[in-house]
Amino acid sequence: MQYAPSDLKPRERYKVLASFVLPRPIAWVTTVGPSGVVNAAPFSFFNVFCEDPPLCMFASNRRPDGRIKDTQLNIERTGEFVVNLTDEPLAEAMHESSGDFPPDIGEPDYLNLKLAPSTRIAVPRLTDAPFAMECKTWKTIDVNGDRMLIMGEGIQFHIRDDLWDHDAMRVHMERYHPIGRMFADRYCRTDDRVVFPPAEGATK
């Protein structure tokens, strides 16, 4: 079966891409609104792309009625945000935060999520997140006027103490249970893991 993207409607293209490019990591982005309300919203068109400097990117599309999402508006105003990652204990709250919240109601407050101050920016992070990265906007790219690609430079990392071996610079994988996005309301656990021996390449 084949499709030319130009023959599909945008929603149909989304369904094809979101159905096969998975599981996808989830950026649970915290920002601060003009009145000081802390916003937390998940984005699964997301990944990290570079380590020098440490860059991440996520895509913020407009709401169905054409309104720009609070996350994007807050980042455009302040140039700051935190990318929080999600594990199993936080998964349901992360999903609930994807609902429609008015700007004056912050998802962390509504969902009883604890906040902690960041170190180098004004936007707080989610206290219980396994990993959080304070970000400054590095670059934004407008896509067709209805989607913004937001690239952030990570300027401070926060790692939950029980997850990290500082001496080996490795995560304790047996303690880390991240959640991945599939599509629609479907997510996946990541505990069924496969380990291969080191790749040897071509042998003579």
N, C-alpha and C positions, 0 to 999 in steps of 0.2 A: 504494500500500500504506500502511495506517495502523495504528498501535497506540495504544491507551490504556495509559500506563505501569502503571496499576492492574491491567491484564490480564496483565502479564508478571511473571515471577519476577525477583527482584533480579539474578541472574546474566544473565538475558536482557536486562534493561535496560542492564546494564553493556556487554554485547556490542554493542548498538545504538549507545550513546553513544561507546564506544571505537572503533567502526568508522568513524564519520563525523566526529567532532570531532578532526581531525588535520590535519597533524602536531602533536603536542603537545610543548612544551619539557619538559625533564627537570631536576628538582632533584635533584642528587646530594648528599644531606645528610650532613654529618659531625656527630657528637655524641660525647660522652665518657661511658662507663659508670662505675658506682660504683667499680670497681677501677682505673680509668684507661685501660681499653681504648678505642681509638678506633673508632667504628662509622661505616661509610659505606654508605648505602642510597639507591637511586634511586626517585623518585616522579614519575609523569608526569601526575597530576591536580594541575597546578601552573601558576602564572603570577605575574607582578607585577601590581599593581592600582593603585598610587598612587606619586607621586613626592614628596609633601609631607604626611606623612613617607613615605619609601620603604618600601612594604609589599609583601610577597609572601605567598602562601598555598599550602599543599599539603595533601592529604588522606592521612591514615594510617589504613588499615583494619586490622582484626584479622586475625591469621593464620587459616588454615582450621580450626585446632583451638581457636580462640577466644582465644589468647594475644595480649596487646598487644605490638606490635613494639618492639624495643629503641630505635629512634629516638624514638618517642613517650615511652617511659619515661624516657629520658635527658633529653629536653626538659622533661618535667614536673618532674624533679628539679632541673635546673640553670637552666632558662629561657634557654638559649643553644644556638645551632646555627649552622652555616655552610652556605649554599647554594652549591654548586660547579656550574658548568655544564660540559657535556661537548662535546668536539669529536672529530673522527674518530680521531685517535691514541689517545684514551682510551675509545672506544666499547666495545670488547670487554671491557675491565676493568669498565666501568660495568655492562654486562650481567651479567657474572659475579658482581658484588657483589649482584645481586638474589636470589641463591640463599639457602638457609637456613643461616645461620651461628649457632652458639651464642654466647651473650653474651660468653664468655671468649675468643673468637677474633675479632679485629678484621679487617675486610675489607681495609683498607690494608696491614696487615702481611702477611696471607695472600697478597695479590695483588701485593706488592712495589710499592705506590704510595707515592711520597714525600709526606711531610707537612711543612708549614711552620707556625710559630707564627702565630696571629692577633695583631692589634694591640690589640684592646679587649675580647676575651673569652678564656676559657681553652680553648675548643675549637679545635683546629688546622684548617687548610684543606689542600686537596690542592694541592701545589706546582705541578703542571703544568696545573691547570685554567685555561682561558682567562679566566674571570671567577669571582670568588668574593665572596660578600657575607656578612660577619659579621652575625648577627641576634640580637636579643633578642626573646623572645616578646612579642607585642603583644596577642593575644587568642586564645583557643581556643573552639571551638564543638563540643559533643558532638552527633553525629547518630545518633539511634536507639540509642545505647549501643554501636555496633559500628564507628564511624568518627569520627575526630577531625579537624576542620579546624584547622590550626595556622597562625596568621598571625604573621609575623615582621617586625619593623622593622629595616631595614638600617642599621647604624651605622658600617660601614666597607666600602669597596669595594677589591678587589684586581684589577688588570687586567694581563694578561701584556704586557710592554713592547712586543713586536713588533706588537701588535694595535691600538694606540691612537695617534691623532694628537692630542696634547695641545692644540696651538694651535687646531685646528679643532673639537675635542671630537667627533670622529667615529671610528668603528671602520674599520680597513682591511679592507673586506669581502673583498678578494681573498686575504687571509691567514686569515680566520676561517671555519672549516668546521664549524659546529655540527651535531649529530645530533638528529633529531626522533624521537619515539616514534609508531609506528603502532598496532599491537595485537599481542597474543601476543608472539612473539619477533621481530617485524618492526620495523625502524627505517628511517629515510630520511636520505639526504644532502640538503644544502640548497644545492648549488652551481649548480643549474639555475634561474637567477633571471630575473625579468622586471622591466623598468623602464618605467614609464609617464611621460609628461610631466605637469607639474603640472595638477591638476584645475582647471578654469576656473569651474565652477558654471554657473548659468543666465545666459544672455546676452540682452540686450534687442534 
